[in-house]
Amino acid sequence: MSDKNTKREQENEEINDTTASAEAEAQEADANEAEAQTEIAPAAELAEMKDKYIRLMAEFENFRRRTAKERIDLSKTATQDLMVELIPVIDDMERARQSMEATKDVDAMLQGLELVFHKLKHVTQQKGLKPMAIHAGDDFDSDMHEAVTQIPAPSEELKGKIVDVIEKGYTLNDKVIRFAKVIIGA
């Protein structure tokens, strides 16, 4: 019996060795497979990230083109409402010119021109255009005024102040669109 036990023990050892080596091979295969997957996973992740990046860049480029086109369209039609409001003023000016050729009454012509001027002034004020209120003796402000020249101040209190206004300044919705041209005292 001892030979049988020994033989069985040897068989069991061989089976255990075979099983252990099979398990070791299986673990090694799993490790190799895991390594391959870890190598594949970053590559797949990188490809996915590249795809997302390319799509995002394409979307941004389309957005940029669309907004540029909208901006161009807006600038082309931005003054349309102002022009529509100015057309009646132009018509009135043409009628005034025609009546000037036909009539010799200066007072009637002046009244007609005054009416057209007030109409033009009203339209521009509705759109936000306002003349700057500047008078001789006001302080010089470089944010609102443009000094054309300096002259000797006629009096001491006018030194560094506005002596004369050459050209009115205008604001459009509280933004200066034309600086007032002034002469300041030195």
ABEGO torsion letter per residue (X at the ends): XAAAAAAAAAAAAAAAAAAAAAAAAAAAAAAAAAAAAAAAAAAAAAAAAAAAAAAAAAAAAAAAAAAAAAAAAAAAAAAAAAAAAAAAAAAAAAAAAAAAAABABAAAAAAAAAAAAAAAAAAAAAAGBBBBBBBBGBBBBAAABBBABBBBBABAAABGBBABBABBBBBBGGBBABBBBBBBBX
